[in-house]
Amino acid sequence: MPRKCSVVGCKSNYESERLATKVHLFPKDSVERERWKKALPNILESVTDHMGICAKHWPPDTTMVKKRRFEAPKDPPSIFNGVPPSCLVQNQGMT
């Protein structure tokens, strides 16, 4: 069973395993993990090592860096198509 995306409203990997979208796990580094959390339109109280965000939330030309055996996006996610407008401002201004 593929991982599900942690972005509110995203339905990646809920429909079918054969149409699975790549899911990038949250970074292990606490500073990077916090950057990713703050970039999200939804507020996550806690993030586990098994949670991730699907590739649809990064531009196609995003810079990737080698992390152990896999490549991961260098920057936090930035594309949130289909997310309800009321969710898009939740994290703005939070420290």
N, C-alpha and C positions, 0 to 999 in steps of 0.2 A: 504494500500500500504506500503510495507516495506521500511525502510531507505536504501539509497544507500551508497556505500563506497566512501570515499573522496580520495582514492589513485588513482593516474593517471593510466589509463589502466585497472583497476579492474572492472570487469563486474558483481560483486556480486549484486544480487537482481534486476538486470535489465531484466532478462528473464522471471521469473515467481514467483508469490507470494507463490506458493506451495513448491518451492525449496529455500525459504528464508534462508539466512545465518545470524547469529547473528551479529548485528552491535553494537559496543561499542561507546557510545557518548564520545566526547572529555571531559577531566576533567574540572570541574568548577574552580579548583585552577589554577591561572594564571601561576605559575611556572611549574606545571605538564603539563598544556596545551601547553606551549612553548616547553617542552621536546618532546612531541608527534609531534608537528609541525616540529621540527628540525630533527626528525627521518625519516620523510617522504621523498620519492624521488622527489616529486613535491613541489613547493613552494606555500603555501597558504597565501594570503595577510591577510585575516581575517578568523576567525573561529566563527561560530554561535553556540548557544546552541543546535541546531538541527542537527549538522553535526557529523559524526562518521566514524569509520574505522571497516571493517568487521573482524571477528574472524580468517579469513584465513591468516592474517598478523602477527599472534603470533604463537609460537611453541605450540603444543598440551599440553605440560606439563608446560605451563606458570603459574606463581603464580597469583592467583586471590585474591582480597581484597573486603570486603563488603563495598559497597557505597549505603547508604540509603537502598532501597529495592532490589538492584541488585548487582551482583558481577562484578568487572571490573579488567582488567589486571593491575598488579602492575607496570610493565615496559612498555615503549613505544613499538610500533610495530617494528618488525625486519625482517619480511619475505616479499619480494616483487617480487614473481614469476610473470613472464609475463610483467613486467614493462620494457619499452624500455631502453636499456643500456645508451642511452644519458641522461636519466632522473636520473640515479642512483648517479650521482656526483653533482647534483645541490646544495644540502644543505651542502656538505662537506666544512668545513672551514668558514662557516657563523657564525656570533656571534649574 
